[in-house]
Each structure stands twice: as structure tokens, then as C-alpha cells.
């Protein structure tokens, strides 16, 4: 099969046009940012508010909830021993907690256990746990779940 000069010219024109399209496509690819995945409308705001360096408050509470008073089968969060959790933008966490009584046998270990648990949460840099006595702890600070577990209704 023989090709005429006209066929060769058309082939060259097509090849040149193809190269131009390829070059233009490369320019477009360089200018455009990557395609973002579709996110349902109800999750868009949630995604905007989530920074990779943010500390999830629920993760802090979950970590605290892994700490149990050795004498009581309820975690310190449900017992109402945690009075405040302050999350700072720089990754510092300040926790105010109390104990069930000033002479609590776990007075030394519970704050350290809370500190160690919270330090494992992503993006947490430092944790300070302060024992406070005001207001004094009483049974009314316990969650319903804790009261049910301890039969204290």
C-alpha cells in the first residue's frame, strides 16, 4: 500500500495538532489543583473545622475515660472527678481534677494516670494535671451510669 504525499502531509498535520493538544493539556494540568473528592453537604462544615493540628476534645475525654480509680469500678470521668479540660492551640492541655477524698489512697497515681492517658492523644504536646479541692467532690457529680454501676441511686 502506497501513501501519497498528500496522505503524508495530513499525517504530519495531525501529529503536529496532537502534540499541541498534549502541550496545552500539560499546561492546564500544571495550573489546576488536584480534584477534590465530593463531600456530602452535611459534612462540609465539619471538614472545614478540622485542622490536622487540632486536638479532638472527644479524644481527650475518651483518653481520660480509660483511667479507673483502683478502688472503684468506674472511670474518673464518669465519677465526676474531672472539673475542667483546657485545650490550647499550641497543643498544651490543662486538666483540673479532684479526688473523692483528701486522704484518697490513689492521690499520687490517679493524676499521673490521667496525664499519661491524655499524652497519647494525637497532637497533644504537654499535659498538666492540677488537683483542686474547691468545690469539694460529692456523689451528685457522678454520671447516671456511674451511679447505676455503684448502686448509688
C-alpha positions in Angstrom: 0.0 0.0 0.0 1.5 3.3 -1.1 0.9 6.6 0.6 0.7 9.7 -1.4 2.4 13.0 -0.5 -0.9 14.3 0.4 -1.5 11.5 2.9 1.9 12.1 4.5 1.2 15.8 4.8 -2.2 15.1 6.5 -0.5 12.7 8.8 2.2 15.3 9.7 -0.5 17.9 10.4 -2.4 15.5 12.6 0.7 14.6 14.5 1.5 18.3 15.0 -2.0 19.1 16.2 -1.8 16.1 18.6 1.5 17.4 20.0 -0.1 20.9 20.5 -3.1 19.4 22.3 -0.8 17.4 24.5 1.3 20.5 25.4 -1.9 22.5 26.1 -3.2 19.7 28.3 0.1 19.7 30.3 -0.2 23.4 30.9 -3.8 23.0 32.2 -2.7 20.2 34.5 0.1 22.4 35.9 -2.3 25.3 36.6 -5.2 23.3 38.2 -5.1 22.0 41.7 -5.9 18.3 42.2 -9.5 17.3 42.0 -11.1 17.3 45.5 -13.3 14.4 46.4 -17.0 15.0 46.8 -18.2 15.5 50.4 -21.9 15.5 51.4 -23.2 18.9 52.4 -23.8 17.9 56.0 -20.1 17.1 56.3 -18.6 20.1 54.5 -18.6 22.4 57.6 -17.3 19.6 59.8 -14.4 19.1 57.4 -13.6 22.9 57.3 -13.4 23.0 61.1 -11.0 20.1 61.2 -7.3 21.1 61.1 -4.7 18.4 61.0 -3.1 20.0 64.1 -6.4 20.3 66.0 -6.9 18.3 69.2 -10.2 16.4 69.3 -11.9 17.2 72.6 -13.8 13.9 72.4 -10.4 12.1 72.1 -9.3 13.8 75.3 -12.4 12.7 77.1 -12.1 9.1 75.7 -8.5 9.0 77.0 -9.5 10.2 80.4 -12.3 7.7 80.5 -9.7 4.9 80.3 -8.4 5.8 83.8 -10.1 4.0 86.7 -9.8 4.6 90.4 -8.2 1.3 91.5 -10.8 1.0 94.3 -13.9 1.9 92.3 -15.0 0.1 89.1 -15.9 3.4 87.4 -13.6 5.7 85.3 -12.6 9.1 86.7 -14.6 11.0 84.1 -17.9 9.2 85.0 -17.1 9.6 88.7 -17.1 13.4 88.1 -13.5 13.9 89.2 -12.6 15.9 86.1 -13.6 19.5 86.7 -12.0 21.2 83.6 -10.1 20.4 80.5 -8.5 23.4 78.7 -7.2 22.7 75.2 -4.7 25.3 74.0 -3.9 26.0 70.3 -0.2 25.1 70.8 -1.0 21.5 72.0 -1.0 22.1 75.7 -3.7 20.5 77.8 -4.5 21.7 81.3 -6.7 19.5 83.4 -8.3 20.3 86.8 -9.4 17.3 88.7 -10.3 16.4 92.2 -10.3 13.2 94.3 -13.1 11.6 96.2 -11.4 12.5 99.5 -8.2 14.3 100.5 -6.8 11.1 102.0 -7.6 9.1 98.9 -5.0 6.3 98.6 -4.7 6.9 94.9 -3.9 10.6 95.3 -0.4 10.1 93.8 -1.2 7.8 90.9 -4.5 9.0 89.5 -3.2 12.4 88.3 -0.3 10.6 86.6 -2.5 8.1 85.0 -4.7 10.8 83.6 -1.7 12.7 82.3 -0.2 9.6 80.7 -3.5 8.7 79.0 -4.0 12.2 77.6 -0.4 12.5 76.3 -1.2 9.6 73.9 -3.9 11.7 72.1 -2.7 12.9 68.6 -1.3 16.5 68.5 -1.1 16.8 72.3 2.3 18.3 73.2 2.2 18.7 77.0 -0.3 17.8 79.8 -0.6 19.4 83.2 -2.9 17.9 85.8 -3.8 20.0 88.8 -5.6 18.6 91.9 -8.2 21.1 93.1 -10.4 20.8 96.3 -12.9 23.5 95.6 -15.6 22.7 95.0 -15.4 19.5 97.1 -16.4 16.3 95.3 -19.7 14.7 96.2 -21.9 11.9 94.8 -24.0 14.4 92.8 -21.1 14.9 90.4 -21.2 11.3 89.2 -22.9 10.4 85.9 -26.1 8.3 86.0 -24.1 5.4 84.5 -21.6 5.6 87.4 -24.4 5.8 90.0 -26.1 2.8 88.4 -22.8 0.8 88.4 -22.2 1.6 92.1 -25.9 1.2 93.1 -26.0 4.8 94.4 -29.5 6.0 93.4 
